[in-house]
Amino acid sequence: MNIIKVREDKDPAEFEKNESQENTNAVFKLKNDGDLYNGKNEFSELDLRARIEPWLSSLFQSEHLSLLIGSGLSSAIQYEAIGDSNNGMSALGFSKTEYKDKITAFATEGAKKTGRGNPNIEDQIRVANELLKGLEISGLDESGEKILSEEINSILKSFTENISHIENSISTAESGKRENAFQLLVSFLMSFASRTGTRDRLHIFTTNYDRLIEEGADIAGLHLIDRFVGSLSPIFRSSRLDIDMHYNPPGIRGEPRYLEGVAKYTKLHGSIDWIETDSKYIRKIGLPFGAKTLEPFLEAANVPNDYQKVLIYPNSSKDRETAEFPYVELFRDFAAALCRPNSTLVIYGYSFGDDHINRIIADMLTIPSTHVVIIAFDDNEGRCMQFYKNCGHSDQISLIIGKDIANITALTDWYLPKSAIDKTSIKMAELLKQRISTNTEVKEEEKKK
């Protein structure tokens, strides 16, 4: 079932593919009789596009625009490239440590509290790290502490290899399918990044550990600004948030203008190419997209085989880890970007399984001039609709949910604004509006005569 709520809609409307062959243009049909389109309960993609695209175009030119991307984007691009998808988040399981049953029990309990159901790898890592810290403090089981530390390292190694496998499966896919997948990714990103120079920069946030967004930005020529500074091995800096890119047009005096094709970028849960070095700096290593292993790059960073130095968590069900460096800086950026007037947040592929992120989004909606657009391939676990119903600001939320309208191909082909800052189209629309108005007035005058 697909769900739509945009523009002046008071409540979400549910619809599905039209199985009737009587009207081939009517692709969709409302679940219950209604008047989504002037009394019609059957409609086409063009009807839906006319309802969605102008609304999104308007929201995308808000004074402040942010994009929150979850694992759904990586899954969508991987599926387009190889016909299959895997987000790499499945629980791997502890087997060597004597505390494996306790880790499983506490991870399961934590997952249930967040509404995720079955625990994932993040739940396991969080519990195992807390247990390891407890063993270190107590000093009562040095042997068990050593075994647990080694197994955490092994689990993290497997986890990074799973993420690397996702990248590698896309980069080594059949040429035609790979190019099509990346073209969809580029179109998706540029639909949001194509903002006029008078607007604040697009700020992209993601909970993903892979570098698919970075790869898509490279292909698109989109320059991403994050907190890392440097050339060979960039270092995470707390003082580099407001760096931007400007240019001086020839013969123009005054303030410089924003350079087009630039966006700010924040990875809220870290990345497989972020390493904590012995000097306690957070560095970004030169890990190629699609590399099968991190081992030679960890060795170059002087932390050989130490996968606990790879910053690919915290788990979202706990806020404690987000108070530690560098996550405190990342979440401060997230809250500062969202919680301000005239701000729009578009969410794609995020399942609302992170309590601390959900709370910031809910706080954002307490500002009346803000708006949230939720785009999801499905809502099988019901968390998207649960957030919509519980936040208390449903009029400030738009919904585009369902495999028929929120898959990456349908979005880029039909519903997202085209990826261009096209002043010519705006001028054309204004001229057509004026001419239609003028022709109507002339006809009215002729009728009177």
HURA-V765160 format. One record per run of one state. SS is the DSSP state (@ for helix, = for strand, . for the rest). FROM is the first residue (numbers start at 1). TO is the last residue. Records with the same first field share a line. If there is no record, write none. Layout:
# HURA-V765160
SS->FROM-TO, FROM-TO
This chain:
# HURA-V765160
.->1-1, 6-12, 18-27, 31-36, 38-39, 41-41, 44-44, 61-63, 70-70, 83-89, 91-99, 114-119, 139-141, 172-174, 194-202, 207-211, 221-222, 226-227, 230-234, 237-245, 248-256, 259-261, 268-273, 277-281, 285-294, 301-306, 311-320, 324-326, 339-342, 349-354, 365-370, 377-382, 391-393, 402-407, 416-422, 449-449
=->2-5, 13-17, 28-30, 37-37, 40-40, 42-43, 64-69, 90-90, 120-120, 203-206, 223-225, 228-229, 235-236, 246-247, 257-258, 262-267, 274-276, 282-284, 310-310, 343-348, 371-376, 397-401
@->45-60, 71-82, 100-113, 121-138, 142-171, 175-193, 212-220, 295-300, 307-309, 321-323, 327-338, 355-364, 383-390, 394-396, 408-415, 423-448
